[in-house]
Amino acid sequence: MIMRALIVLFILAGLGGCSTRVEQKQEESIVILWAKWAPSDYLQKLSEDFTRETGIKVSVVQVSWDKFYSAFFDHSQEYDMVGGDSQWLGRGATDGYYVDLTKWILDNNVNNRMTEASVIGYAEYPKGVQRYWAIPLMGDAMGFAYRKDLFEDPAEKNAFLEQFGYPLAVPKTWQELKDIATFFYRPETGFYGANIWAAETYDGTTMGVESFIWAWGADLGDQKTYKVKGVLDVPASAEALEFYKKLHALGAPEWKHAYLETNQAFLKGKAAMVMSYFAFFPDLLDPAKNPYAAATGFFANPAGPKGRFSSLGGQGLSVVSSSKKKDKVFRFLEWFVRPGVQQKWARLGGYSCDKFVINSEEFLNATPYNRPLRDSMEMLKDFWTVPEYAGLLEISQKYWSQYLFTDSITAQDAMSNVAREWEELFEAAGYYKE
């Protein structure tokens, strides 16, 4: 009996020791929240090197895009870092979810090593004050995939030259892109010119339209004064929206209400060109998914009358203020921004924002879309990043989608309605202090 009791005590003691070791192991891990997509897999793979070097385990938790926002802001205490969207910067900084990284970024020269547009887009809030809340994690931009076999076909080239008076080639301007989309618009054969973003949900329409607003010389508003009237609701914006609607009409009808799903028009052989984010282009090079993989090319956004711009994609990596493992988190950040680690991040498929990496021949020649991606990283602009961005987004989605999908509103009225309601939202939030 005594012997059995001693054995039981010995087993319990052993279990207790095992439990302590498990707790210690968990204590040595850091948890990163990111969206469910291939780059999260790449980051998990990359982090294995950090674990081998430091003994600190990294767990990249992936959540579907539609639940990503709530997964963080409703449960931020469960994570040590987050690969948050750029629009989260305002709420993350203002409401205390993010750690201020300004000193760390300046001390580690991250602001100079990463591209200027990525630092502004993924890290800075408010804009123009050089205060930082994230490091650039995954650079991304909007661009186009196109059918090289059609663009290079002698018969198509001759027909295009005869119709438009200049050679068929990768477009340098939005007008040229529209000409090409018009040329390939062949509904009688079930083939179409270009599918571009237009979706009433989340930011599908807004991300496309805003790039045209900038390219036509207008802006969403003044980022410092939050003045919108007289900045957004100008003739140039209305012209940009009108152009966008004409281009949108040249796409395959099955994907007229589509965002990232525009790739499907390409995979199904229904469109000569499709708009997407570069992060979603890898599938187009997979012969198992794309029967036209060998004939697929890519290009960056062409220029408008007043400039060349791209809506910002990608995310920054922020430190969660409630994390109890900040010492380990900062070790990870120091490791992640090393040039060698950034090079491997790019090799795995992550889009590094490091200037040296994205300008290296290794990166530029790694895939057919890396070179246009590099070009796009210098022309990024972003939507509002204030804490109220979700409300602003609902307004632009409502009126710009209404214009695209109905004839019940003019382009000018759509812009005027957005400008008025954005200023009403800013007023209610206390942005216009006397």
Secondary structure, 3 states (H helix, E strand, C coil): CHHHHHHHHHHHHHHHHHHHHHHHHHHCCEEEEEECCHHHHHHHHHHHHHHHHHCCCEEEEEECHHHHHHHHHCCHHHCCEEEEEHHHHHHHHHCCCECCCHHHHHHCCHHHHECHHHHHHHCECCCCCCCECCEEEEEEEEEEEEEHHHHCCHHHHHHHHHHHCCCCCCCCEHHHHHHHHHHCCEHHHCEEEEECCECCCCCHHHHHHHHHHHHCCCCCCCCCCCCCCCCCCCHHHHHHHHHHHHHHCCCCHHHCCECHHHHHHHHCCCEEEEEEEHHHCHHHHCCCCCCCHHHEEEEECCEECCECCEEEEEEEEEEECCCCCHHHHHHHHHHHCCHHHHHHHHHHCCCCCEHHHHCCHHHHCCCCCHHHHHHHCCCEECCCCCCCHHHHHHHHHHHHHHHHHCCCCCHHHHHHHHHHHHHHHHHHCCCCCC
